């Protein structure tokens, strides 16, 4: 609409001035035509995209972060134990993979990191304590379990290793 108005206005101005303003109105006409052409292209393209649903994110294909409470991936809970004291120093939740033996890669990674940092190989070991199958509310169910588990072993948890809940 804007481009068409600019283009038609420039023709009127040219006619009214007897062609004296051809350079100015000629460029104005070109600008108006270009704006009108771009607008028509965008409207056509937008209508086509709307009709084909191009660029639309459907609820079923929307990716959710694995740590999101709305994640539907299978989850598991784990404890990291201090083998010298027998205490659970950390409890956690992961939506990641488990080893073929059913151990948590996340829990093992944390235990191995602490063993290396402290120079005490084998002191910390991970153990899977709960599994939640994939489905609606899976992450929230695993987080609820983690909170309950943390409350059960609260007096054993190491504040430097277990941050929440």
Secondary structure, DSSP 4 states (H G I P E B T S, - for coil): -HHHHHHHHHHHHHHHTTTTTHHHHHHHHHHHHHHHHHHHHHHHHHHHHHHHTTTPPPTTT----TTSTT--S-EEEEEEEETTT--EEEEEEE-S-B-TTS-BHHHHHHHHHHHHHHT-TTSEEEEEEEEE-SSTTHHHHHHHHHHHHHHHTTTT--TTT----
